[in-house]
Amino acid sequence: MNVSAVPGVVRVLSTAVVAVVPVCGMNAQSTLDASSAMLPPDCYLRQEAVPYPSLREADVMWERRVWRVVDLGQPQNAAWRAPTGHVGGCYSLFAIIRNGLLLEGAITAFDAGPAGKDDAFQRTMDPDALVELLDGPEGVQESEATRYMIKEDWIFDKQRGTMDVRIIGLAPMREVRGEDGELRGHALLFWLHFPECRPLFARWLAFRDVDGTDHSFEELFAARRFRGTILKVGNAMYRSTDEYKIGLDALLEAEGVREQLFRLHFDLWNY
């Protein structure tokens, strides 16, 4: 069962995947091979995403949707900028996404709307607009994509007695700077439906352990090897922490939400 279809499951912010004319058949494979051939051989892993454990709706005892922001400036998120562990020359996450959209046609970009708040995966981006955004004269530079929004579901499976966290959406965010060059904020570019991205992310190196074991970006996400700040937790009111707290108070409230999730995790397990 696709957990994204489970009613009531609380999810993290997810947004549109850009609609691009796919590169099909042999052309797609040759494009991929040409792209990977330009990199060190260890960068391209040729792995497959491990299927999620099956989840029946009847076994969902508790669920909550969470939105969080991942800041690439945090040391725990260094692999998103460039693979880590004495590995050089491999693609960053943003480069993999851009190639997946423009070269491979392996994933879809969804329009996040003028305010960047549409995460329903309903409106694909115009192909020409996507090319202009990612490859035009004023297109997004890799160095500008310094944050990501994640939309995820926390689900307690009573059959297995486990709390599962499944990412539903991933959205790159671009730095917004004033005329003086001062950072004013971040603009959400588009949403990607994460289940569609998993096969792509499974093929590219994210980090290498001290024992020399290579791990893909898909494994990075599955192992939760990143740190993000909780922005919003879905509930009956869908209240965002920023709507009633500002500055440090908002961060503290977000941390309180995180503690609540872990308390519920253990309480439900004991139940």
DRENDO-1510 file (C-alpha; in Angstrom, 1 decimal, always signed):
<recs>
REC; n; res; u; v; w
REC; 1; MET; +0.0; +0.0; +0.0 .
REC; 2; ASN; +1.2; +3.5; -0.8 .
REC; 3; VAL; +1.3; +5.2; +2.5 .
REC; 4; SER; +0.8; +8.6; +0.8 .
REC; 5; ALA; -2.8; +7.4; +0.2 .
REC; 6; VAL; -3.5; +6.6; +3.9 .
REC; 7; PRO; -6.2; +9.0; +5.0 .
REC; 8; GLY; -5.3; +11.5; +7.7 .
REC; 9; VAL; -1.6; +10.8; +7.6 .
REC; 10; VAL; +0.2; +13.9; +8.6 .
REC; 11; ARG; +2.8; +14.9; +6.1 .
REC; 12; VAL; +5.7; +17.3; +5.8 .
REC; 13; LEU; +5.7; +20.1; +3.2 .
REC; 14; SER; +5.9; +18.6; -0.2 .
REC; 15; THR; +5.6; +20.4; -3.5 .
REC; 16; ALA; +5.5; +20.2; -7.2 .
REC; 17; VAL; +7.8; +18.3; -9.5 .
REC; 18; VAL; +8.5; +20.1; -12.7 .
REC; 19; ALA; +7.0; +18.7; -15.8 .
REC; 20; VAL; +9.6; +17.9; -18.3 .
REC; 21; VAL; +9.5; +16.1; -21.6 .
REC; 22; PRO; +11.1; +12.8; -20.6 .
REC; 23; VAL; +14.2; +11.5; -22.4 .
REC; 24; CYS; +13.0; +8.0; -23.2 .
REC; 25; GLY; +14.4; +4.6; -24.1 .
REC; 26; MET; +18.0; +4.4; -25.3 .
REC; 27; ASN; +18.3; +8.2; -25.4 .
REC; 28; ALA; +17.7; +8.4; -21.7 .
REC; 29; GLN; +20.2; +5.7; -20.9 .
REC; 30; SER; +22.8; +7.1; -23.2 .
REC; 31; THR; +22.3; +10.6; -21.6 .
REC; 32; LEU; +22.7; +9.0; -18.2 .
REC; 33; ASP; +25.8; +7.1; -19.2 .
REC; 34; ALA; +27.4; +10.2; -20.7 .
REC; 35; SER; +26.7; +12.1; -17.6 .
REC; 36; SER; +28.1; +9.5; -15.2 .
REC; 37; ALA; +31.1; +8.8; -17.5 .
REC; 38; MET; +32.3; +12.4; -16.7 .
REC; 39; LEU; +32.5; +11.6; -13.0 .
REC; 40; PRO; +34.8; +9.4; -10.9 .
REC; 41; PRO; +33.6; +5.8; -11.3 .
REC; 42; ASP; +32.6; +5.5; -7.7 .
REC; 43; CYS; +30.0; +8.3; -8.0 .
REC; 44; TYR; +27.5; +6.2; -9.9 .
REC; 45; LEU; +26.4; +3.2; -7.8 .
REC; 46; ARG; +23.8; +1.5; -10.0 .
REC; 47; GLN; +21.7; +0.5; -6.9 .
REC; 48; GLU; +18.0; +0.2; -6.6 .
REC; 49; ALA; +15.7; +1.7; -3.9 .
REC; 50; VAL; +14.7; -0.9; -1.3 .
REC; 51; PRO; +10.9; -1.2; -1.2 .
REC; 52; TYR; +9.1; +0.1; +1.9 .
REC; 53; PRO; +7.6; -2.4; +4.2 .
REC; 54; SER; +3.9; -3.0; +3.4 .
REC; 55; LEU; +1.5; -0.9; +5.5 .
REC; 56; ARG; -2.2; -1.7; +5.8 .
REC; 57; GLU; -4.5; +1.2; +6.6 .
REC; 58; ALA; -6.1; -0.9; +9.3 .
REC; 59; ASP; -2.7; -1.1; +11.1 .
REC; 60; VAL; -2.2; +2.7; +11.2 .
REC; 61; MET; -2.8; +3.4; +14.9 .
REC; 62; TRP; -1.4; +7.0; +14.9 .
REC; 63; GLU; -0.2; +9.4; +12.2 .
REC; 64; ARG; +1.0; +12.9; +11.9 .
REC; 65; ARG; +2.4; +15.0; +9.0 .
REC; 66; VAL; +5.5; +17.1; +9.6 .
REC; 67; TRP; +7.2; +19.8; +7.6 .
REC; 68; ARG; +10.8; +20.6; +8.3 .
REC; 69; VAL; +13.6; +22.8; +6.8 .
REC; 70; VAL; +17.1; +21.4; +6.2 .
REC; 71; ASP; +19.8; +24.0; +6.2 .
REC; 72; LEU; +22.9; +22.9; +4.2 .
REC; 73; GLY; +25.0; +25.2; +6.3 .
REC; 74; GLN; +24.7; +22.7; +9.2 .
REC; 75; PRO; +27.6; +20.2; +9.4 .
REC; 76; GLN; +25.2; +17.3; +9.6 .
REC; 77; ASN; +24.0; +18.1; +6.1 .
REC; 78; ALA; +27.3; +18.5; +4.4 .
REC; 79; ALA; +26.7; +15.5; +2.1 .
REC; 80; TRP; +23.8; +17.3; +0.5 .
REC; 81; ARG; +26.3; +19.9; -0.9 .
REC; 82; ALA; +28.9; +17.3; -1.9 .
REC; 83; PRO; +29.4; +13.6; -1.1 .
REC; 84; THR; +31.5; +13.1; +2.0 .
REC; 85; GLY; +34.0; +10.6; +3.2 .
REC; 86; HIS; +37.1; +11.3; +1.1 .
REC; 87; VAL; +35.1; +11.4; -2.1 .
REC; 88; GLY; +35.6; +14.2; -4.6 .
REC; 89; GLY; +34.1; +15.3; -7.8 .
REC; 90; CYS; +30.6; +13.7; -7.4 .
REC; 91; TYR; +27.3; +15.4; -7.9 .
REC; 92; SER; +25.6; +17.3; -5.1 .
REC; 93; LEU; +21.9; +16.6; -4.4 .
REC; 94; PHE; +20.9; +19.7; -6.4 .
REC; 95; ALA; +22.9; +18.6; -9.4 .
REC; 96; ILE; +21.3; +15.2; -9.3 .
REC; 97; ILE; +17.8; +16.8; -9.1 .
REC; 98; ARG; +18.6; +19.1; -12.0 .
REC; 99; ASN; +20.0; +16.3; -14.2 .
REC; 100; GLY; +17.0; +14.1; -13.2 .
REC; 101; LEU; +14.6; +16.8; -14.4 .
REC; 102; LEU; +16.4; +18.2; -17.5 .
REC; 103; LEU; +18.5; +15.3; -18.8 .
REC; 104; GLU; +16.9; +12.1; -17.7 .
REC; 105; GLY; +13.3; +13.1; -17.4 .
REC; 106; ALA; +13.2; +10.6; -14.5 .
REC; 107; ILE; +11.4; +12.9; -12.1 .
REC; 108; THR; +8.7; +15.5; -12.2 .
REC; 109; ALA; +8.6; +19.1; -10.8 .
REC; 110; PHE; +5.4; +20.4; -9.3 .
REC; 111; ASP; +4.5; +24.1; -9.2 .
REC; 112; ALA; +4.5; +25.4; -5.6 .
REC; 113; GLY; +2.4; +28.4; -6.5 .
REC; 114; PRO; +3.3; +32.1; -6.3 .
REC; 115; ALA; +3.6; +32.0; -2.4 .
REC; 116; GLY; +5.4; +28.6; -2.5 .
REC; 117; LYS; +2.7; +27.0; -0.3 .
REC; 118; ASP; +1.1; +24.6; -2.8 .
REC; 119; ASP; +2.4; +21.1; -1.9 .
REC; 120; ALA; -0.4; +19.0; -3.3 .
REC; 121; PHE; +1.5; +17.7; -6.3 .
REC; 122; GLN; -1.3; +18.7; -8.6 .
REC; 123; ARG; +0.2; +21.2; -11.1 .
REC; 124; THR; +3.3; +20.3; -13.0 .
REC; 125; MET; +5.7; +23.1; -13.9 .
REC; 126; ASP; +5.8; +24.3; -17.5 .
REC; 127; PRO; +8.8; +22.6; -19.2 .
REC; 128; ASP; +10.1; +25.9; -20.7 .
REC; 129; ALA; +9.8; +27.6; -17.3 .
REC; 130; LEU; +11.6; +24.8; -15.7 .
REC; 131; VAL; +14.5; +25.0; -18.2 .
REC; 132; GLU; +14.7; +28.7; -17.7 .
REC; 133; LEU; +14.7; +28.3; -13.9 .
REC; 134; LEU; +17.4; +25.7; -13.8 .
REC; 135; ASP; +19.5; +26.4; -16.9 .
REC; 136; GLY; +18.7; +29.9; -18.0 .
REC; 137; PRO; +20.9; +33.1; -17.8 .
REC; 138; GLU; +19.3; +34.0; -14.5 .
REC; 139; GLY; +18.8; +30.3; -13.4 .
REC; 140; VAL; +19.4; +28.9; -10.0 .
REC; 141; GLN; +23.1; +28.3; -9.3 .
REC; 142; GLU; +24.0; +25.3; -7.2 .
REC; 143; SER; +25.6; +27.5; -4.6 .
REC; 144; GLU; +22.2; +29.3; -4.1 .
REC; 145; ALA; +20.2; +26.2; -3.3 .
REC; 146; THR; +21.1; +26.2; +0.4 .
REC; 147; ARG; +17.9; +24.9; +2.0 .
REC; 148; TYR; +15.4; +22.2; +1.4 .
REC; 149; MET; +11.8; +21.7; +2.6 .
REC; 150; ILE; +10.8; +18.2; +3.5 .
REC; 151; LYS; +7.2; +16.9; +3.9 .
REC; 152; GLU; +7.0; +13.6; +5.8 .
REC; 153; ASP; +4.5; +11.3; +7.5 .
REC; 154; TRP; +5.1; +9.9; +11.0 .
REC; 155; ILE; +3.1; +6.6; +11.2 .
REC; 156; PHE; +2.8; +4.1; +14.0 .
REC; 157; ASP; +2.2; +0.6; +12.6 .
REC; 158; LYS; +0.6; -1.4; +15.4 .
REC; 159; GLN; +1.1; -4.7; +13.4 .
REC; 160; ARG; +4.9; -4.3; +13.5 .
REC; 161; GLY; +5.0; -2.1; +16.7 .
REC; 162; THR; +7.2; +0.5; +14.9 .
REC; 163; MET; +7.1; +4.2; +14.2 .
REC; 164; ASP; +7.8; +4.8; +10.5 .
REC; 165; VAL; +8.8; +8.1; +9.0 .
REC; 166; ARG; +8.2; +8.3; +5.2 .
REC; 167; ILE; +9.2; +11.4; +3.2 .
REC; 168; ILE; +6.4; +12.5; +0.9 .
REC; 169; GLY; +7.9; +15.6; -0.7 .
REC; 170; LEU; +11.2; +17.4; -1.2 .
REC; 171; ALA; +11.6; +21.0; -2.3 .
REC; 172; PRO; +14.8; +22.9; -3.0 .
REC; 173; MET; +14.9; +26.5; -1.8 .
REC; 174; ARG; +16.9; +29.4; -3.3 .
REC; 175; GLU; +18.6; +32.2; -1.5 .
REC; 176; VAL; +16.9; +35.6; -1.9 .
REC; 177; ARG; +19.3; +38.5; -1.6 .
REC; 178; GLY; +18.8; +42.3; -1.8 .
REC; 179; GLU; +20.6; +44.8; -4.0 .
REC; 180; ASP; +23.2; +45.1; -1.3 .
REC; 181; GLY; +23.8; +41.3; -1.4 .
REC; 182; GLU; +22.4; +40.7; +2.0 .
REC; 183; LEU; +20.5; +37.5; +2.5 .
REC; 184; ARG; +16.8; +38.3; +2.8 .
REC; 185; GLY; +15.3; +34.8; +3.0 .
REC; 186; HIS; +14.7; +31.7; +0.9 .
REC; 187; ALA; +12.2; +31.0; -1.9 .
REC; 188; LEU; +10.8; +27.5; -2.5 .
REC; 189; LEU; +11.4; +26.5; -6.2 .
REC; 190; PHE; +9.2; +23.5; -6.7 .
REC; 191; TRP; +8.1; +20.3; -5.1 .
REC; 192; LEU; +9.3; +16.8; -6.0 .
REC; 193; HIS; +7.2; +13.7; -5.1 .
REC; 194; PHE; +9.8; +11.8; -3.0 .
REC; 195; PRO; +8.7; +8.3; -3.9 .
REC; 196; GLU; +9.3; +9.1; -7.5 .
REC; 197; CYS; +12.8; +10.4; -6.7 .
REC; 198; ARG; +13.9; +7.3; -4.8 .
REC; 199; PRO; +15.1; +5.3; -7.8 .
REC; 200; LEU; +17.2; +8.3; -9.0 .
REC; 201; PHE; +18.7; +9.0; -5.6 .
REC; 202; ALA; +19.6; +5.3; -5.1 .
REC; 203; ARG; +22.0; +5.5; -8.1 .
REC; 204; TRP; +24.2; +8.3; -6.8 .
REC; 205; LEU; +26.8; +8.4; -4.0 .
REC; 206; ALA; +26.1; +10.5; -1.0 .
REC; 207; PHE; +28.7; +9.4; +1.6 .
REC; 208; ARG; +31.4; +6.8; +2.3 .
REC; 209; ASP; +31.8; +5.3; +5.7 .
REC; 210; VAL; +35.2; +5.0; +7.4 .
REC; 211; ASP; +35.3; +1.3; +6.4 .
REC; 212; GLY; +34.9; +2.3; +2.8 .
REC; 213; THR; +31.2; +1.3; +2.4 .
REC; 214; ASP; +29.4; +3.5; -0.1 .
REC; 215; HIS; +25.9; +4.8; +0.5 .
REC; 216; SER; +23.5; +6.4; -1.9 .
REC; 217; PHE; +21.4; +9.5; -1.3 .
REC; 218; GLU; +18.4; +7.2; -1.0 .
REC; 219; GLU; +20.2; +5.5; +1.9 .
REC; 220; LEU; +21.0; +8.9; +3.4 .
REC; 221; PHE; +17.3; +9.8; +3.5 .
REC; 222; ALA; +16.3; +6.3; +4.8 .
REC; 223; ALA; +18.8; +6.4; +7.6 .
REC; 224; ARG; +17.7; +10.0; +8.5 .
REC; 225; ARG; +21.4; +11.2; +8.3 .
REC; 226; PHE; +20.4; +14.8; +8.2 .
REC; 227; ARG; +19.2; +17.5; +10.6 .
REC; 228; GLY; +16.3; +19.8; +10.0 .
REC; 229; THR; +14.2; +22.3; +11.9 .
REC; 230; ILE; +10.5; +21.5; +12.3 .
REC; 231; LEU; +8.4; +24.2; +10.8 .
REC; 232; LYS; +4.9; +22.8; +11.1 .
REC; 233; VAL; +3.1; +19.7; +12.5 .
REC; 234; GLY; -0.2; +18.8; +11.1 .
REC; 235; ASN; -3.1; +18.6; +13.5 .
REC; 236; ALA; -6.8; +19.5; +13.5 .
REC; 237; MET; -6.0; +23.1; +13.1 .
REC; 238; TYR; -2.8; +22.8; +11.0 .
REC; 239; ARG; -1.3; +25.6; +13.0 .
REC; 240; SER; +2.2; +26.7; +12.0 .
REC; 241; THR; +4.6; +27.5; +14.8 .
REC; 242; ASP; +5.5; +30.8; +13.0 .
REC; 243; GLU; +1.9; +31.9; +13.2 .
REC; 244; TYR; +2.0; +32.4; +17.0 .
REC; 245; LYS; +5.7; +32.5; +17.8 .
REC; 246; ILE; +8.6; +34.5; +16.3 .
REC; 247; GLY; +12.3; +34.3; +16.4 .
REC; 248; LEU; +13.8; +32.2; +19.1 .
REC; 249; ASP; +10.4; +31.4; +20.5 .
REC; 250; ALA; +9.4; +29.7; +17.2 .
REC; 251; LEU; +12.5; +27.6; +17.3 .
REC; 252; LEU; +11.9; +26.5; +20.8 .
REC; 253; GLU; +8.3; +25.6; +20.0 .
REC; 254; ALA; +9.5; +23.6; +17.0 .
REC; 255; GLU; +11.9; +21.7; +19.3 .
REC; 256; GLY; +8.9; +21.1; +21.7 .
REC; 257; VAL; +7.0; +19.5; +18.8 .
REC; 258; ARG; +10.0; +17.3; +18.0 .
REC; 259; GLU; +10.1; +16.1; +21.7 .
REC; 260; GLN; +6.3; +15.4; +21.5 .
REC; 261; LEU; +6.8; +13.2; +18.5 .
REC; 262; PHE; +9.5; +11.1; +20.2 .
REC; 263; ARG; +7.4; +10.9; +23.4 .
REC; 264; LEU; +4.4; +9.6; +21.3 .
REC; 265; HIS; +6.8; +7.2; +19.6 .
REC; 266; PHE; +7.8; +5.5; +22.9 .
REC; 267; ASP; +4.3; +5.8; +24.5 .
REC; 268; LEU; +2.7; +4.1; +21.5 .
REC; 269; TRP; +5.3; +1.4; +21.5 .
REC; 270; ASN; +4.7; +0.7; +25.2 .
REC; 271; TYR; +0.9; +0.7; +24.5 .
</recs>
